[in-house]
Amino acid sequence: MFSHIMLGTDEMAASKAFYDATLAALGVAPGISDPKGRTAYRHAGGRLLLSTPINGEPACHANGGTVGFAADSPEAVEAWHAAGLAHGGTAIEEAPGPRPSPFGPLYLAYLRDPAGNKLCAAHRMAA
């Protein structure tokens, strides 16, 4: 359904360091920057891009929006969360751990990236 997700940032170096570390915990290679200063990550057919806003206005996060990353295990969720905290992320919501959901049990962790975007690492647990 989706071709990519692009997030805005005013501090590309901080955002790249954050995403290089957190996505490495999920098996994703470091981002590649293009001549326009955008950074792109590719994994399992998905794309995440970082860019300064084209209109020159400050970057801002979506109120009510969340970008979710798939994790292969609860340990990967924990590693993602720890890497995020170590690279400028902010812990939000409950501590990482299991959560019930109408779609089956999940192991979740939430962070805000250095630009304020809300992120989640999710592992779908066996019922």
Secondary structure, DSSP 8 states (H G I E B T S, - for coil): --S-EEEE-S-HHHHHHHHHHHHHTTT----EE-TTS-EEEEETTEEEEEE--TTSS-----TT--EEEE-SSHHHHHHHHHHHHHTT-EE-SS-SEEE--TTS-EEEEEEE-TT--EEEEEEE---
